[in-house]
Amino acid sequence: MPILLIILLAFLIGTVGFWDALGALIGAVALIGLFWLILAAAVVVGIMWVLRRLR
């Protein structure tokens, strides 16, 4: 699996250039982080909703 990631990264850098590839990787990491943040917020809201329903 890691060799596939290295090949994909090399292809991305060769295609769009180093700085564009770096921007794309940072954007992808930010998107994943934002996804987990929204998921955690949804879980918290769901738990709060369930607790209010039980009272």
C-alpha positions in Angstrom: 0.0 0.0 0.0 2.7 2.6 0.8 4.4 2.0 -2.6 1.1 2.8 -4.3 0.9 6.1 -2.4 4.5 7.0 -3.4 3.7 6.2 -7.0 0.5 8.3 -6.9 2.4 11.2 -5.3 5.2 11.0 -7.9 2.5 11.0 -10.7 0.7 14.0 -9.1 4.0 16.0 -8.8 5.0 15.1 -12.3 1.7 16.1 -13.7 0.9 19.4 -12.0 4.1 20.5 -10.4 5.4 20.4 -6.9 3.6 23.4 -5.4 0.3 22.5 -6.9 0.7 18.9 -5.7 1.5 20.2 -2.2 -1.6 22.4 -2.2 -3.7 19.5 -3.3 -2.3 17.3 -0.5 -2.9 20.0 2.1 -6.4 20.5 0.8 -7.1 16.8 0.9 -5.9 16.6 4.5 -8.0 19.6 5.5 -11.0 18.0 3.8 -10.6 14.8 5.8 -10.1 16.8 9.0 -13.3 18.8 8.3 -15.2 15.6 7.6 -14.3 14.1 11.0 -15.1 17.4 12.7 -18.6 17.5 11.2 -19.1 13.8 11.9 -18.1 14.4 15.6 -20.5 17.3 15.8 -23.3 15.3 14.3 -22.7 12.5 16.8 -22.8 15.0 19.7 -26.0 16.5 18.5 -27.5 13.1 18.1 -26.6 12.0 21.6 -28.0 15.2 23.0 -31.2 14.7 21.1 -31.5 11.1 22.4 -30.9 12.2 26.0 -33.6 14.8 25.7 -36.0 12.3 24.4 -35.3 10.0 27.3 -36.1 12.6 29.9 
